[in-house]
Amino acid sequence: MADLSHLVTGVILAGGKNTRFYGEKSLIEIGNQSLIEIEIAMLKQFFKELMIVTEKEILKQKCPDIAHSEDYFKNCGPLAGIHSALLNSKTDWIFVFACDMPNLNEALIFKQLDLIRSSSVLRASCTQKNDPFMAVIPRHIEGIEPLHGLYHKACLPFIESMLKNQNYSIHGFTDKIRVNWFNVQPDDIVYFYNINTLHDLIQFKSKLS
């Protein structure tokens, strides 16, 4: 199997305003580490290049050894974060993760990466309609998980067009590109759990005890 560690950049999106949590979600303490530190430790197993998309100085100071990028389209949600990561990554592929996912699973990440291990897919420009897919996104009975997704630089013109037209829907974006859907079993949905509110955090911590 091809080693993808130098061909894909691991990206953590941490630019949100956290309006429902009333605090910086990525700095939530779980055990003796912050959530973003836990994610970084996990992702270093898969990627030589890591990037955090944020303009928050507290996160830049917290993770000085990780590359950072900021949104070019301000206050436009996670689609703008994906856009910034694709523009600034050294690799053609990025693997995007939300900063508030405490249950990231090694086996699931590996399976998703496995879908782009074909050398023909890795070499392809992905710019024509009949070219290989431009993204790998999990899908399950409860919906899709675009913030646990692989994206190729060929997605950039589609994202830029949407952002310029003030259309910030990730679901709308996935309708415009060729996606290789990664079908997830119901038992694995827990790995996409994200902490949006204090209630979500309390629920998560209650399951740890």
Secondary structure, DSSP 8 states (H G I E B T S, - for coil): ----TTTEEEEEE-----TTTTS-GGG-EETTEEHHHHHHHHHTTT-SEEEEE---HHHHHH-TTSEEE--SSTT--HHHHHHHHHHH-SSSEEEEEETT-TT--HHHHHHHHHTT--HHHHH----STTSS-SEEEEEETTEE-TTEEEEEGGGHHHHHHHHHTT---HHHHHTTS-EEEEE--GGGGGGG----SHHHHHHHHHHH-
